[in-house]
């Protein structure tokens, strides 16, 4: 019986090494970093209420290689629907491609931040690292990370401003905890055990006060780097990491799935505000 158990243990160890690589001795276990949770909401929601531009909101999106084709449409839709009068808006275009740096309207400007293109899934996984590296250039009072292949179709205003902001994932907003697709891999820093987690958040739109977003990006970057050291990859990449971070440090503002909906599956009972566009994944990720 003992020999059978030993054989089984070695079999599990061999499978583990095959999957996670040969550097496990250097990084033997996950070393998860927790977000700083800087504080609760204060007067975030009053930004621009007086009609003067007393704060700025930055929209960060990654548009390297073929994703640059989505940038102009995203900005045009945001000009129409994103933020109210009296709130300055900065579009941070994270790209390796040429893109005009200019004002897109009153109180709005476009800033190009140069980042390298990476193949999938690194193009998604390493976004937090690029946000962390470029923190000095991301100077708006509030920062929101949005996928480039999205379009604003309804009003998105001051109601989203808070210290930490998460959006309910449209695929799980009406589901229960057992149906959430958290990463359950114990060798990843994104791991969520069955005893944790009350909401499942979308990775396509999240944000908050600048210092909170930079702090979360730092945390995600460290946890992703630690995973990569051991050859582990979070199940849904940065979305899995964001969900882990929001369990450790919950959002102070939780937005409904109206703020991140798939254009193919629009819930007619709701008021869509931000849509994820249909695309050829193989084509745009090259």
C-alpha positions in Angstrom: 0.0 0.0 0.0 2.8 2.4 0.9 4.6 1.7 -2.4 1.3 2.6 -4.3 1.1 5.9 -2.4 4.7 6.8 -3.1 4.2 6.0 -6.7 1.1 8.2 -6.9 2.9 11.0 -5.1 5.8 10.9 -7.6 3.3 10.8 -10.5 1.6 14.0 -9.3 5.0 15.6 -8.8 6.1 14.7 -12.3 2.9 16.1 -13.8 3.3 19.2 -11.8 6.9 19.7 -13.1 5.8 19.0 -16.7 3.1 21.7 -16.5 4.8 24.4 -14.4 8.4 23.9 -15.7 11.7 23.1 -14.1 12.2 26.2 -12.0 10.0 25.2 -9.1 12.9 25.0 -6.7 13.6 28.8 -7.3 9.9 29.7 -6.8 8.4 26.8 -4.8 5.1 28.4 -3.9 2.9 31.4 -4.8 3.8 34.5 -2.9 0.7 36.6 -3.3 1.0 40.4 -2.8 -2.1 42.1 -1.5 -3.4 45.5 -2.8 -2.8 48.5 -0.5 -6.5 49.3 0.0 -5.6 53.0 0.5 -9.0 54.1 1.8 -12.8 54.4 1.6 -14.7 56.8 -0.6 -14.5 60.5 0.4 -15.7 63.2 -1.9 -14.8 61.3 -5.1 -18.4 61.5 -6.4 -18.5 65.3 -6.4 -15.8 65.6 -9.0 -16.7 68.4 -11.4 -20.1 69.0 -9.8 -19.7 72.7 -9.7 -19.3 72.8 -13.5 -15.6 73.6 -13.4 -12.8 71.2 -14.5 -11.5 70.6 -11.0 -10.5 67.0 -11.7 -9.5 64.8 -14.6 -10.5 61.3 -15.5 -8.1 59.2 -17.6 -9.1 56.3 -19.9 -6.3 53.8 -20.4 -6.4 51.4 -23.3 -3.8 49.2 -25.0 -3.8 49.4 -28.8 -0.7 47.8 -30.1 -0.4 46.4 -33.6 -3.8 45.8 -35.1 -5.7 46.9 -32.0 -4.8 50.5 -33.1 -7.7 50.1 -35.6 -10.2 50.3 -32.6 -8.7 53.4 -31.0 -10.4 56.2 -33.1 -13.8 54.6 -32.7 -13.4 54.2 -29.0 -12.4 57.8 -28.6 -15.2 59.1 -30.7 -17.7 57.1 -28.7 -16.2 58.3 -25.4 -16.3 61.9 -26.6 -20.0 61.5 -27.0 -20.9 59.4 -23.9 -18.0 59.4 -21.4 -18.1 61.9 -18.5 -20.0 65.1 -17.9 -19.3 68.7 -18.5 -16.8 70.1 -16.0 -14.7 66.9 -15.9 -11.5 66.8 -17.9 -10.8 63.6 -19.8 -7.4 62.3 -20.9 -7.2 59.3 -23.3 -4.0 57.4 -22.7 -3.3 55.4 -25.9 -0.8 52.7 -24.9 0.6 51.7 -28.3 3.6 50.9 -30.4 1.9 52.5 -33.4 1.7 56.1 -34.6 -1.3 58.0 -33.3 -2.2 61.7 -33.3 -1.6 63.4 -30.0 -4.1 66.3 -29.8 -7.2 67.7 -28.2 -10.3 65.7 -29.1 -12.7 68.4 -27.8 -13.2 70.9 -25.1 -11.5 69.7 -21.9 -10.3 66.5 -23.6 -6.9 65.4 -24.8 -5.1 62.4 -26.3 -1.7 61.3 -25.0 0.3 58.5 -26.6 2.3 56.3 -24.3 4.7 54.0 -26.1 4.6 50.3 -25.1 5.8 47.2 -26.9 3.5 44.8 -28.6 3.3 41.3 -27.1 1.7 38.1 -28.4 -1.3 36.7 -26.6 -1.7 36.1 -23.7 1.1 38.4 -22.7 -0.6 41.3 -24.4 -3.3 40.9 -21.7 -1.3 39.6 -18.8 1.4 42.3 -18.9 -0.9 45.3 -19.1 -0.6 45.9 -15.3 3.2 46.0 -15.6 3.0 48.6 -18.3 0.6 50.7 -16.2 3.0 50.4 -13.3 6.1 51.3 -15.4 4.4 54.4 -16.9 2.8 55.7 -13.7 4.4 59.1 -14.0 2.7 59.7 -17.4 -0.7 58.5 -16.1 -1.4 61.6 -14.1 -5.2 62.0 -14.2 -7.0 62.1 -10.8 -9.0 59.0 -11.7 -7.9 56.2 -14.0 -10.0 53.6 -15.8 -8.6 50.7 -17.8 -10.8 49.7 -20.8 -10.3 47.2 -23.5 -9.5 48.9 -26.9 -12.1 46.9 -28.7 -15.1 48.5 -26.9 -17.5 51.2 -27.7 -19.5 53.6 -25.4 -23.1 53.6 -26.4 -24.8 55.2 -23.3 -24.0 57.8 -20.7 -21.1 57.0 -18.4 -20.6 59.9 -15.9 -19.7 60.9 -12.4 -21.5 57.9 -10.9 -18.5 55.7 -11.7 -16.1 57.8 -9.7 -14.8 56.1 -6.6 -11.7 54.9 -5.0 -11.9 51.4 -6.4 -14.4 50.6 -9.1 -15.4 47.1 -10.4 -18.0 46.1 -13.0 -20.1 42.9 -12.6 -19.2 40.5 -15.4 -22.2 40.2 -17.8 -21.8 36.5 -18.1 -22.1 36.0 -14.3 -24.2 38.9 -13.0 -27.2 36.6 -12.6 -25.3 33.5 -11.5 -24.4 32.2 -8.1 -21.0 31.7 -6.5 -20.5 28.0 -7.5 -20.8 29.1 -11.2 -18.1 31.9 -11.1 -15.0 30.9 -13.0 -12.4 32.0 -10.5 -9.0 30.5 -10.9 -8.8 27.5 -8.5 -5.2 26.6 -9.3 -3.4 26.5 -6.0 -0.1 27.2 -7.8 -1.3 30.6 -9.1 -1.5 33.9 -7.1 -4.9 34.3 -8.7 -6.3 31.3 -6.8 -9.6 31.8 -5.1 -10.7 29.0 -2.7 -14.4 27.9 -2.4 -14.8 29.9 0.8 -14.0 33.2 -0.8 -15.6 35.5 -3.4 -19.0 37.1 -3.5 -19.0 38.7 -7.0 -17.3 38.1 -10.3 -15.9 41.2 -12.0 -15.2 41.9 -15.7 -11.6 42.6 -16.7 -12.6 44.8 -19.6 -13.4 47.9 -17.5 -12.2 48.8 -14.0 -10.5 51.7 -12.3 -10.7 54.2 -9.5 -8.7 57.0 -7.9 -5.2 57.2 -9.4 -3.3 56.1 -6.4 -5.6 53.0 -6.0 -5.3 52.0 -9.6 -1.5 52.4 -9.6 -1.4 50.4 -6.4 -3.5 47.6 -7.8 -1.4 47.6 -11.0 1.7 47.2 -8.9 0.1 44.3 -7.1 -1.1 42.5 -10.2 2.4 43.0 -11.9 4.1 41.4 -8.9 1.7 38.5 -8.7 1.9 37.9 -12.4 5.7 38.0 -12.3 5.7 35.5 -9.4 3.4 33.2 -11.4 5.6 33.4 -14.5 8.7 32.5 -12.4 7.0 29.2 -11.7 5.5 28.8 -15.2 2.0 29.3 -13.9 -0.6 31.3 -15.9 -3.9 32.5 -14.4 -7.0 31.0 -15.9 -8.4 34.1 -17.4 -5.2 36.0 -17.3 -5.4 39.6 -15.9 -9.1 39.2 -15.3 -8.4 36.3 -12.8 -5.8 38.4 -11.1 -8.2 41.4 -10.9 -10.9 39.2 -9.3 -8.3 38.0 -6.7 -7.3 41.6 -6.0 -10.9 42.7 -5.6 -11.5 40.0 -3.0 -8.5 41.2 -1.0 -9.5 44.8 -1.4 -13.1 45.1 -2.5 -14.4 47.9 -4.8 -16.0 50.9 -3.2 -18.2 51.3 -6.3 -19.7 48.3 -7.9 -21.2 48.9 -11.4 -23.8 46.7 -13.1 -23.1 44.7 -16.2 -24.5 47.7 -18.2 -21.0 49.1 -18.1 -19.4 46.1 -19.8 -21.7 44.1 -22.1 -21.1 41.9 -25.1 -22.6 43.4 -28.2 -23.8 39.9 -29.3 -25.7 39.3 -26.0 -27.4 42.5 -25.0 -29.9 42.1 -22.2 -33.0 44.1 -23.4 -34.0 44.7 -19.8 -30.9 46.8 -19.2 -29.5 50.1 -20.5 -26.2 49.3 -22.3 -23.5 51.9 -21.7 -20.3 50.1 -22.9 -20.1 47.3 -25.4 -17.4 44.7 -26.1 -17.2 44.5 -29.9 -17.2 41.3 -31.9 -13.8 40.6 -33.6 -11.7 38.0 -35.2 -9.4 37.1 -32.3 -6.7 35.4 -34.4 -6.5 38.3 -36.7 -6.1 41.1 -34.2 -3.9 39.3 -31.7 -1.1 38.7 -34.2 
